[in-house]
Each structure stands twice: as C-alpha cells, then as structure tokens.
Amino acid sequence: MSNYSQFSYDSYGRNTKIVETVSGSVTDTRQAVWCIDDKRLTKPCEERDASGTLVKKFFSFGQMNSSSKLFTALDHLESVREMTDNSGVLQAQYKPDPFGRIEKILESTASDFQYAGYYQHGRSGLDLALLRQYSPFQARWISRDPIGELEGANLFCYVSNHPTMLTDPTGLGDFCKPCNADDNLPVPDNVPTRFVLCQLKCTCESQTARYKCEEWLMYGKKFCIIYAGGVYGACMTRCLIFGP
C-alpha cells in the first residue's frame, strides 16, 4: 500500500498530524496546534509543516495562509459559503447540500473548514469533527458512537437525521442548534430532550474546567474534581432555565 493518509491523535483524541503519502513517498505533512479557549474547543488554531514552521492560523471567521488574510461568510450551520481576501476579492464559494456534499462554485484558494465548520480533509472527502470523522457522501459517521447504544441503536447516525437544524462539533452526539438559527423552526420528536442536550453540553464544560484546573493551574486532582462538579451543576442550572 503506497498511497494513503495517516492520522495521528493526542491523548485527548484530537487530531494532531496528517501525513499524505503518494507512491510510497511523503508529499505533505500538516501538524495541528490546539488552543484551549471558549471559541476553539473543537477546532485547531494553527497548522504547521513537518519542521514546525507556522503555515496557517485559524479564526472564527477566517484564516491566515502565511501572510494572506482570508475572511469567511457562514450560514446558520456555520458552513463556509464564501471566502474573500483582504481586498474583498472572492476566493472560494461553496454550496453544500443538507448532508454536507459540497458543490464548489469557485475555489481559487480552498477553505480548510467547510460544511458545518468541520475541518475538510480533501483527499478522503471526510469532515473531521473533534473526535470522529463524518462522511457527507454516506451521510453518517464512519466509526461507532463511543457511548454505545445510550443515545439509540444507530451508532453511526448523524444529528438524528436533522442536518438542516443541528450540528455535532464533537462527534459525540453533542447536538448544537446554531445561535442564529430560526427559533421558530419545529423541533422533531426524535431530537434529544433539553435535559439530554444540557447533560452533553455541561459534561464537556466540566471536563474542560477540570483539564484547565489540573494542567494550567496545577491544582490537585481532588480539588479539580470538586471544582469541575461545581461547574457542571452551575451549567445545568443555567442550561435548563435558558436552554442549551
């Protein structure tokens, strides 16, 4: 096997390196740098080459390729529809179908994030969420749900088959209704209840809080577990009252 893509992951399950091999020779190496902040928990903030040289920076509404500034226009799912350069010249324009198959209307410079804000691996056609890989051509995840049958018998189903209303940035069923989505849209019966959504959201927040407590602040494990529990409780209260 001389043509393949190799993915590497850290202990938190995040993709840290993609190595492309063609005819037995490595042709491209991309290393991802992750930033622990509230806006980029599910996305890398930098891309570096095999030697560690900075190649790209990623932001909420665009990216920098070397010194070139690129700005993105997003739809309600945070899918990239257009990307312009610093002069306002259109560099890319995409038209995704409901399950994420992309029609490239224009692409002088590709956006690294496309459907629903997922990282797009061009060679495989997969969209990379935080902890799983989504195939828009099959309209499903390519690996089993890590929590098993707790959320249903279909372990590969994507957002309960409601892709025009929900996204799943972690890949763990942590369904999100984008902030700018129409609040009057009807919510189907088989979309998880508010309590389940809040559990998923607040579990993620508490795990992040524990990580910061132990790794950044260097507090003891017992203290950080108690602190994370407090974060979970406060998050659940807020979420159940005001919504996920």
N, C-alpha and C positions, 0 to 999 in steps of 0.2 A: 504494500500500500504506500504509494509515493505522493498522493495528493490528498491532503487533509488539513483540517483546522484543529488546533489543540488549545483547550481552555484550562486555565489554572484558577484556583479559588483559595481564599484565605480561610481562617478558622471560623469566620462568621458566615461563610457561604457566599461571599461576594466575589464576583469575577475580577481577577487582578491582572490577568495576562491572556492575550490571544496571539498565537503563533500560527502563521499561514505557511504551509509547505506545498510547493509545486514541483513535480518531477524529482522528488527527493531532496530539494534544496529549499531552505527557509527564505521566503521572499518578503515577509513583513512580520514585525513584532510590535504589538501595542500593549503597553502597560497602563493600567488604570490606577489612579490615585483617588482615594475616598476621603471626603471631608465630613466630619461629624457635625452637622448643623441641622436646624429645623427644616430647611428648604431642600436639602440634598441628601436625605437619609436613604433614598432608593436610587440615586444616580451618582456616578463618579464625577469629580470636579476637574480632573486633569487627565490628559493622555500623554504618555511619554514613550519614546522609542526604546530599542533594545539596550542602548547605552545610558538610558535615564534622562536624555535630553527632552526638555519640555516641547511638545508638538502642538497641543491644543488645550484650551481652557473651556469649561462648560458652565453656562449660567442658566437661570430660569427662562430667559427669553432670548437666547442666542449662544454663540460660541466665538472663540478666537482661534483661528488657524494660523499659528505663528503670530504675525503682527496684524493679520487681516481680521477686522471686526465684522461679524455676521449677526443679523437680527432676525428673529423668527416671529411669525404670526401664527397663533394657535387657535384651534376650535374649542368647543366646550369640553372635549375629552383630553385636551392638551396635545392633540395630534398636530404636528407641524404641517401647515398648509402652504406657507410661503416663507422664503428666506431671502433677505436682501443684504447687500453690502453696505459699507459706511456712507456711500453716495446715494443709497436708495435704489440701486440697480438690482433687479430681480435676479437671483442666482439659482433658485430652485422653487418649484411649485408642484405640490402633490395632491392627489385626490384618492383618499383611502375609501374602501367600501366598508360596510358595517363591521366586518370581522378583521379588517386591517390589511387586506391586499391592496398594495399601493399602485396607482397609476401615475407614472412620472410624466407630468405635462412638460416640465422643464427641469434640467439638472446640470447646470454648469459647475456648481460646487455642491456636493452632497451634504445634507444634514445628517449628523450622526444619530440624532434622535428623531423618530418619525411617528409611527402610529401610537397614540395614547401616551406619548412621551417616553416610550421604551427605546433602549439602545438597539439600533438596527445592525445586525451582522449581515452584510451584503452577500457574502459568499454562500451562506446557508439559507438566507432568507428568513432567519429566525429573529424574533423580537425578544430581547433579553430583559426580563424583569429582574428584581433584586435577587430572587432565589430560585427561579425556574425560567424555562425557555418556552416561548409561545410561538406556535406555527400558524400564521394567518391563512395559509393555504389549506390547512386541515381544520382551522377554527377551533383549536384545542391546545392544551399544554402537551409537551412531548414526554413529560415524566409524571409519575403518580403524585397525588396530593400528599405531602409529608404527614398530614394529620390523619390520613386514612379515611375511613367512612364516616367520620364525625359530622361532616357537612353534606353527606349524601353518598349514594352508591357510585356515582360517576366521578372517578378520581382524576379525570382529565378535562372536565368541563370548564369552560372559560366564562366567568361572571354570570353564572346561571343562565347562559344564552341570552343575555340582555346587553350586548356590546354598545348599543347606541346611548345607553344611560349610565353604565358603570365601567370602571376600570379596576385593575388589580395590580398596583405597582410593586407589591412584594412577591406576588405569585403564590400567596398562602391563603387566598380567599379573603384578603383584607379589602373588601369592596369599597370603592370610593365613588360617591356621586360628586362630580366636579363642582366647585363653588359657584361657577357661573352657569350651571345647567338650569333649565327651566324648572322652577319649583312646582309648577302645576302639572308636570308630566305624571301620568298614572304610574304607580309602582306595582309591578306584577306580584302575584301572591307568593311565588316561589323565590322572591328575593329575600335574603336573610332579614330577620326582625331587627329592630333598633337595638335590642339588648345584645344580640349576637354581633352586630356591627360594632357596638361600643366595646364589647369584650375584646374583639380583634384589634381595634384601634388602641385601646388602653394597655393591652398586653405589650404591643410594640413600643408605646411610650415608656412603660415601666422598665422594659428591657434596655431601652436606650439610656434611661436615667441611671440604671444600675451600672451599665458599661461606663458612662462618664464618671460616676462616683468612684469606681474601682480603678479605672485606667488613667483618668485625668487627675482626679483629686487625691488618689492614693489612700482612700479611707479603707477601713477593714471590711471584710466580706459581710459580717453580721450587720454592721451599721448600714451598708449599702442595700442589703436585702430589705431591711426595715424602711429605709428611705424610698426604695422602689415601690414597696407596698403602699406607702402614703401617696406616691404619685399616681398609682393605679386607682386608689379609692377616690382621689380628687377628680381624676379624669372621668371615671364612671359617673360620678355625680353630675359633673358638667355636661357630659355627653348625653345622659338620659334626659336631662332637662332641656338642653338646647339642640340636641341632635348630633349625630356623628359628623 
